[in-house]
Amino acid sequence: MFFFKSPKNLWLLVATFLVLKVLFFMYFKLLTEGGIFNGGNDSEYYHAYALGVGDYAVNFWPVILRYLNEIGLYNRDVLSLVLLFISLTLMPYLYYKLVSSRADAIKPVKAGAVLLIIFYPTIFIMTLDIYRDVFMLVVLLLSLVLYKRILEASWLRGGVYFLIFLSLTYFLFLMRPYLGAMLALTPFVYSIFLKTKRYIKTWVFLYFILLVLAKVSGVIDPILLYRGESGFESGSSSLGIGLINENPIMFLVYYLYSFFTQLFGLFFISFNAILVFILESVPFILALFYVFKNMRFMPRFASFLLVFFVMYTTVWVLGNDNLGTAARLRMPSYLVIFACMFIVYQQKIKLGLEKINRGLS
């Protein structure tokens, strides 16, 4: 663990993974045919729509691509390279802005935040073709950084920031509806949670009660119908679990099974699944444990991120039944928990230093 406390060692890892990503990107682009997914994926549809094939856009991303094509700025390989560049530059910058403290900078945090984004395997996979995920994550991080500024700003400036924040959430809604919707709703749920966060056990109880009420009332039926009566019927990594026709007790049982399996990657059907679990899920589990162990050190913004994590994760777990898709959908969930970890760590260091200074004075 001492190795990871040294900023010099962390920056060395950043440089190493940066070079490795560029080399792997060149390998997949120049020396492999058909791409890493061998066709039949979202990027094929996006590319076809950008070239004018089809009249129905499933989200706003293909609309953007078609517009770029119409003005002569669309090139599939070039755009993929741009997404890689963004993932290696703008995303680490925004993520550090998200987790950084206004107090004296803690050097390992900056290096660790940058390393997390540079290392994250699924983010890299999403740069190998024209997927929307990297672009969405940039908008999400920008939205969260903006809300962080709202909590620190005056009332008037905060109001202007909030309007921009809502505009960004609407854009995310166009890209992935439940992501934008949950982010837009988070400030209102957070305002309630902020006044009652000492009653964590009550919130957990209410969470399951509200989940059952939403199921019984049919509020979440559109999400459950998308999942299907027997889960996703295609794909070897599908759980094969439907939630729409279950009674409240079995609904909760299957939901919790789906939650832990998808969020923590506990579905070892292949070597790739095991590798993703080791590289992504194990660090996430450790970060989540650290956050809950040190909840008393959570500042307001970390509480906001935790509320967003619960709301967004709940929706995508309810609607998804495929582990491969889960690796993409859980990226925002993972990133905000890692952010909470960095923020809580800084808060502990800051309070510890203040306690030492008071003892010396």
C-alpha positions in Angstrom: 0.0 0.0 0.0 2.9 2.3 0.6 3.7 2.2 -3.1 0.3 3.9 -3.9 0.9 6.6 -1.4 3.8 8.0 -3.3 2.8 10.6 -6.0 6.0 9.8 -7.9 5.0 6.1 -8.2 1.4 7.0 -9.2 2.6 9.3 -11.9 4.9 6.5 -13.2 1.8 4.3 -13.4 -0.1 7.0 -15.2 2.7 7.3 -17.8 2.9 3.5 -18.2 -0.8 3.0 -18.7 -0.9 6.0 -21.1 1.7 4.4 -23.3 0.0 1.0 -23.1 -3.4 2.4 -24.1 -1.9 4.1 -27.1 -0.1 1.0 -28.2 -3.2 -1.2 -27.7 -5.3 1.3 -29.6 -2.9 1.2 -32.5 -2.9 -2.6 -32.4 -6.7 -2.9 -32.4 -7.1 -0.3 -35.2 -4.2 -1.4 -37.5 -3.7 -5.1 -36.9 -7.2 -6.5 -36.2 -10.0 -6.9 -38.6 -13.7 -6.2 -37.6 -12.8 -4.5 -34.4 -12.7 -6.0 -30.9 -16.4 -6.9 -31.0 -16.4 -8.3 -34.5 -19.4 -6.3 -35.7 -23.0 -6.6 -34.6 -22.7 -3.8 -32.0 -24.0 -0.3 -31.4 -21.3 1.3 -33.4 -22.4 -0.4 -36.6 -25.8 1.1 -36.2 -24.3 4.5 -35.4 -22.1 4.4 -38.4 -24.9 3.4 -40.7 -27.2 6.2 -39.4 -24.4 8.7 -39.7 -24.1 7.8 -43.4 -27.9 8.3 -43.9 -29.2 4.8 -43.5 -32.3 4.7 -41.4 -34.8 7.3 -40.2 -35.1 6.4 -36.5 -32.5 7.5 -34.0 -32.5 5.5 -30.8 -30.8 8.4 -29.0 -29.1 11.8 -29.7 -25.7 10.4 -30.5 -26.4 9.1 -34.0 -28.1 12.5 -34.7 -24.8 14.2 -33.8 -22.9 11.8 -36.0 -25.2 12.4 -39.0 -24.9 16.1 -38.6 -21.1 15.8 -38.6 -21.3 13.8 -41.8 -23.5 16.3 -43.4 -21.0 19.1 -42.8 -18.1 16.9 -43.9 -16.5 16.4 -40.5 -17.4 12.7 -40.0 -14.8 10.0 -40.1 -15.3 6.8 -38.1 -11.6 6.2 -37.4 -10.8 9.9 -36.7 -13.7 10.2 -34.3 -12.6 7.1 -32.5 -9.1 8.7 -32.1 -10.7 11.9 -30.8 -12.6 9.8 -28.2 -9.3 8.2 -27.1 -7.7 11.6 -26.8 -10.6 13.0 -24.7 -10.4 9.9 -22.4 -6.7 10.6 -21.9 -6.8 14.3 -21.4 -10.2 16.0 -20.7 -11.7 13.2 -18.6 -8.8 13.0 -16.2 -8.8 16.8 -15.8 -12.5 17.0 -15.1 -12.3 14.0 -12.7 -9.6 15.7 -10.7 -11.6 18.9 -10.6 -14.5 16.8 -9.3 -12.6 15.3 -6.4 -10.1 18.0 -5.5 -10.4 20.0 -2.3 -10.3 23.7 -2.1 -7.8 23.3 0.8 -4.2 22.5 0.3 -3.9 19.9 -2.5 -3.1 16.4 -1.3 -0.6 15.2 -3.9 -1.5 11.5 -4.1 -5.2 12.4 -4.8 -4.3 14.3 -8.0 -2.1 11.4 -9.3 -4.6 8.8 -8.1 -7.6 10.5 -9.8 -5.8 10.8 -13.1 -4.5 7.2 -12.8 -8.1 5.9 -12.2 -9.4 7.4 -15.5 -6.2 6.5 -17.5 -6.3 2.9 -16.2 -10.1 2.2 -16.4 -10.3 -0.7 -18.9 -14.0 -0.2 -20.0 -13.4 3.4 -20.8 -10.6 2.4 -23.1 -12.8 -0.2 -24.8 -15.4 2.5 -25.5 -12.8 4.5 -27.4 -12.2 1.7 -29.9 -15.2 2.7 -32.0 -17.8 5.4 -32.2 -19.6 4.7 -28.9 -21.4 7.4 -27.0 -20.1 6.4 -23.5 -17.0 8.6 -23.4 -18.8 11.6 -24.6 -21.6 11.0 -22.0 -19.1 10.6 -19.2 -17.5 13.9 -20.1 -20.9 15.7 -20.0 -21.7 13.9 -16.7 -18.4 14.9 -15.1 -18.9 18.5 -16.3 -22.4 18.4 -14.7 -21.1 17.1 -11.4 -18.2 19.6 -11.3 -20.7 22.4 -12.0 -23.0 21.2 -9.1 -19.9 21.2 -6.9 -19.5 24.8 -7.8 -23.2 25.4 -7.0 -22.6 24.3 -3.4 -19.7 26.7 -3.1 -21.2 29.7 -4.9 -23.3 32.6 -3.8 -27.1 32.4 -4.2 -27.2 34.4 -7.5 -24.3 32.7 -9.1 -25.5 29.3 -7.9 -28.8 29.9 -9.6 -27.1 30.6 -12.9 -25.0 27.4 -12.5 -28.1 25.4 -11.6 -29.8 26.4 -14.9 -26.7 25.3 -16.8 -26.7 22.1 -14.8 -30.3 21.4 -15.7 -29.4 22.0 -19.4 -26.6 19.5 -19.2 -28.9 16.9 -17.6 -31.4 17.4 -20.4 -28.6 16.8 -22.9 -27.7 13.6 -21.0 -31.4 12.6 -21.1 -31.3 12.8 -24.9 -28.2 10.6 -24.9 -29.4 8.1 -22.2 -32.8 9.0 -20.7 -32.5 7.4 -17.3 -29.0 8.8 -16.7 -30.1 12.4 -17.4 -33.4 11.9 -15.5 -31.7 10.6 -12.4 -29.1 13.3 -12.4 -31.8 16.0 -12.7 -33.8 14.5 -9.8 -30.7 14.1 -7.5 -30.6 17.7 -6.2 -34.2 17.4 -5.0 -33.7 14.0 -3.3 -30.4 15.2 -1.9 -32.0 18.2 -0.3 -34.2 15.9 1.7 -31.4 13.4 2.4 -29.1 16.3 3.6 -31.5 17.1 6.5 -32.0 13.5 7.5 -28.8 11.7 6.7 -28.2 10.7 10.3 -31.1 8.3 9.9 -29.3 5.9 7.5 -31.1 2.8 8.6 -34.4 4.5 8.1 -33.4 5.5 4.6 -32.4 1.9 3.8 -35.8 0.7 5.0 -37.6 3.4 3.0 -35.6 2.5 -0.1 -37.0 -1.0 -0.1 -40.5 0.1 0.8 -40.5 2.6 -2.1 -39.1 0.0 -4.4 -41.9 -2.4 -3.7 -44.5 0.4 -3.9 -43.1 1.4 -7.3 -43.4 -2.2 -8.4 -47.0 -2.7 -7.1 -48.2 0.6 -8.5 -46.7 0.0 -11.9 -44.6 3.1 -11.9 -41.5 1.2 -13.0 -43.3 -1.2 -15.4 -41.8 0.4 -18.5 -38.3 -0.3 -17.1 -39.2 -3.9 -16.2 -40.9 -4.5 -19.5 -37.7 -3.4 -21.2 -35.9 -6.0 -19.2 -38.4 -8.6 -20.3 -40.4 -11.3 -18.6 -37.4 -13.6 -18.5 -34.7 -11.1 -18.7 -32.7 -10.5 -21.9 -33.4 -13.5 -24.2 -30.2 -13.1 -26.2 -26.5 -13.0 -25.1 -24.5 -15.6 -23.2 -23.9 -13.2 -20.3 -27.6 -12.6 -19.6 -28.9 -13.5 -16.2 -32.3 -14.7 -17.5 -34.2 -13.0 -14.7 -37.4 -11.1 -15.2 -38.9 -8.8 -12.6 -42.2 -7.8 -14.1 -44.4 -10.7 -13.1 -43.0 -11.4 -9.6 -44.7 -10.9 -6.3 -43.2 -8.2 -4.0 -41.1 -10.7 -2.0 -39.6 -12.5 -5.0 -39.2 -9.1 -6.8 -36.9 -8.0 -3.9 -35.1 -11.3 -3.9 -34.4 -11.2 -7.6 -33.7 -7.5 -7.6 -31.0 -7.9 -4.9 -29.5 -10.9 -6.8 -29.4 -8.8 -10.0 -28.1 -5.8 -8.1 -25.1 -7.6 -6.5 -24.4 -9.7 -9.6 -24.3 -6.8 -12.0 -22.9 -4.0 -9.8 -20.1 -6.2 -8.4 -19.6 -8.3 -11.6 -20.3 -11.6 -9.8 -21.1 -13.5 -12.9 -18.0 -15.5 -13.9 -18.9 -17.0 -17.2 -15.6 -16.3 -19.0 -12.0 -15.3 -18.5 -12.9 -11.7 -19.6 -15.6 -11.6 -16.9 -13.1 -12.6 -14.3 -10.5 -10.1 -15.6 -13.1 -7.3 -15.5 -14.0 -8.3 -11.9 -10.4 -8.2 -10.8 -9.4 -4.9 -12.6 -12.7 -2.9 -12.0 -15.0 -4.5 -9.5 -12.5 -5.4 -6.8 -11.1 -1.8 -6.5 -14.8 -0.6 -6.6 -15.7 -2.9 -3.7 -12.8 -1.7 -1.7 -13.7 2.0 -2.4 -17.3 1.4 -1.5 -16.3 -0.3 1.8 -14.0 2.7 2.6 -16.7 5.2 1.9 -19.3 3.5 4.1 -16.7 2.9 6.9 -15.9 6.6 6.9 -19.4 8.1 6.3 -18.9 10.5 9.2 -16.3 12.3 7.2 -18.5 12.9 4.1 -19.0 16.5 3.1 -22.1 17.8 1.4 -20.9 17.1 -2.2 -19.9 13.5 -1.4 -23.4 13.0 0.0 -24.8 14.4 -3.3 -22.7 11.9 -5.2 -23.9 9.1 -3.0 -27.5 10.0 -3.6 -26.9 10.0 -7.4 -25.2 6.6 -7.1 -28.2 5.0 -5.4 -30.8 6.5 -7.8 -28.9 5.9 -11.1 -27.7 2.4 -10.1 -31.2 1.4 -9.0 -32.7 2.3 -12.4 -30.1 0.6 -14.6 -30.0 -2.6 -12.5 -33.8 -2.8 -12.8 -33.7 -2.4 -16.6 -30.7 -4.4 -17.5 -30.1 -8.2 -17.5 -26.7 -8.5 -19.3 -23.3 -8.5 -17.6 -21.6 -7.1 -20.7 -23.9 -4.2 -20.8 -23.6 -3.8 -17.1 -19.9 -3.0 -17.4 -20.8 0.0 -19.5 -23.8 1.1 -17.5 -22.1 1.0 -14.2 -19.2 3.3 -15.2 -21.0 6.4 -13.7 -21.8 4.4 -10.6 -18.2 3.3 -10.2 -16.8 6.8 -10.9 -18.9 8.6 -8.3 -18.0 6.1 -5.6 -14.3 6.4 -6.4 -14.9 10.2 -6.2 -16.5 9.8 -2.8 -13.5 7.8 -1.7 -11.0 10.5 -2.8 -13.2 13.3 -1.2 -13.6 11.4 2.1 -9.8 10.6 2.2 -9.0 14.3 1.8 -11.6 15.2 4.5 -10.0 12.8 6.9 -6.5 14.2 6.3 -7.7 17.7 6.6 -9.5 17.1 9.9 -6.5 15.1 11.2 -4.2 18.0 10.5 -6.5 20.5 12.1 -6.6 18.3 15.2 -2.8 18.1 15.3 -2.5 21.9 14.9 -5.0 22.5 17.7 -3.0 20.2 19.9 0.2 22.1 19.2 -1.3 25.5 19.8 
